[in-house]
Amino acid sequence: MTIKRTVEDLALFGGSPVFVVPRSTSNLLQPDIELFLEYSKVFHIQGQYTNNGPNVRLLEKRLATFHGVSHCVTFNSGFWALALAMSVLAIEGRSEIVMPALTYRRMADIAAWIPLKPRFCEVDPITLAMTRATVEPCINEETALILGVHPIVNGCDIEGLEQLAHEREIPLLFDSVESVYEGVATGKVGGFGNAEGFSLHACKLLNGFGGGYITTNDGALAQRLALLRGFGFSGLDNVTIAGGMNAKLNEVHAAMALASLEGVEAQIERNRERYHTYQRRLVQVSSGMRLVEFDTRYPTGYKNIVVELLPSWPLTREVTIAALNAENILARPYYSPPLHRKDLWFPHLPARLPVTDRLAQTFMNLPCGHQVSSADIEEIVNMLEFLVVHADEIRERVQSGGDE
Ligand SMILES: Cc1ncc(COP(=O)(O)O)c(C=O)c1O
């Protein structure tokens, strides 16, 4: 561990970084290796490596139980899970999909494959999430689908969106990638809307190296998705639907996801402890930083750490992040720039989103996940304290080009 005494010791100005190995915002869960090998032996012994093998079938069964739904269909990525669900659910002949702009960097690209034109909606300034009130003005005769996306901490307005979708007779797909373990008063994430989409990427709660899945209580939808992900094959060489592709999850990924799922309760316990360490320590830093708190009335995964930089925070977010990144503390701006501010190479609709614009400038993600210990968090918060104490000097040095 390096002790910082003066600003000269900051890695931004040439000092040694706090961490030799970077601490990131990616979960990078390491499930029990023996468990992973046990599951891997199953496909190895049976000699079936893909095409709906034994681990994929078991994983789908267990994920359906975990989310309390009747069907789960796995895919090779969250991207294709969502894209194929969009393609089935979108109302034919209509061209638009409603989604927030303050979200996953590549969300609009998913819709572009269908193709659907994103119509970006506002988010609530407190929850950072889309609500019935922010989606309703975006609905028109071209709306083919509503994509209800949960923010990084807590959920979006599930009940409001379900009511709106029902009243306007528009299908509703949830992107629940960041809300695997979340619940609300009316139930557990997984069974809302027409379907919900999840990712098994290594940075997510359940690590399948990569992969994704859709949960639904609609048997016909599940059946169609299962066909689409496997070229449309029903039996040997019998292609029954158009638009099929290869988006199957393979057996080794399913083995990893099964091992991750078995350890999920232990992971939540660890996440909770680390979140509480941030919570306890961040109040000591300054009134200039606010932790976005988890709603603990319902089950939650405590997975991500998001903070708001208030007007009294003494450095810009960009300088704060640059100083942290130099120390191998890989803080990131929260969903910034938002999607309506990006150069998109496909058709989309112009949007004026002042709330999103404001929020996109003031939040950031701090390191968390399997590779970040409570002791690391103490170091990260010590670093934030150091930045506050030496803010004037840091600002002066940055302004005079000292970070180059
Ligand atoms: C909210 C959200 N949706 C969808 C995806 C896409 O998932 P995948 O990386 O498995 O394709 C991501 C990936 O980070 C995401 O954060």
The ligand as an SDF file (V2000), in Angstrom:
LIG
                    3D

 16 16  0  0  0  0  0  0  0  0999 V2000
  -28.4520   -2.8810  -19.0110 C   0  0  0  0  0  0  0  0  0  0  0  0
  -27.8010   -3.8050  -19.9990 C   0  0  0  0  0  0  0  0  0  0  0  0
  -28.5340   -4.3970  -20.9440 N   0  0  0  0  0  0  0  0  0  0  0  0
  -27.9850   -5.2590  -21.8320 C   0  0  0  0  0  0  0  0  0  0  0  0
  -26.6380   -5.5720  -21.8030 C   0  0  0  0  0  0  0  0  0  0  0  0
  -26.0670   -6.5160  -22.8270 C   0  0  0  0  0  0  0  0  0  0  0  0
  -25.6620   -7.7080  -22.2290 O   0  0  0  0  0  0  0  0  0  0  0  0
  -24.4720   -8.6040  -22.8570 P   0  0  0  0  0  0  0  0  0  0  0  0
  -23.1770   -7.9240  -22.5150 O   0  0  0  0  0  0  0  0  0  0  0  0
  -24.6070   -9.9250  -22.1920 O   0  0  0  0  0  0  0  0  0  0  0  0
  -24.6930   -8.6770  -24.3200 O   0  0  0  0  0  0  0  0  0  0  0  0
  -25.8250   -4.9530  -20.8370 C   0  0  0  0  0  0  0  0  0  0  0  0
  -24.3890   -5.2420  -20.7890 C   0  0  0  0  0  0  0  0  0  0  0  0
  -23.6110   -4.6550  -20.0650 O   0  0  0  0  0  0  0  0  0  0  0  0
  -26.4130   -4.0510  -19.9150 C   0  0  0  0  0  0  0  0  0  0  0  0
  -25.6920   -3.4400  -18.9660 O   0  0  0  0  0  0  0  0  0  0  0  0
  1  2  1  0
  2  3  1  0
  2 15  2  0
  3  4  2  0
  4  5  1  0
  5  6  1  0
  5 12  2  0
  6  7  1  0
  7  8  1  0
  8  9  2  0
  8 10  1  0
  8 11  1  0
 12 13  1  0
 12 15  1  0
 13 14  2  0
 15 16  1  0
M  END
$$$$
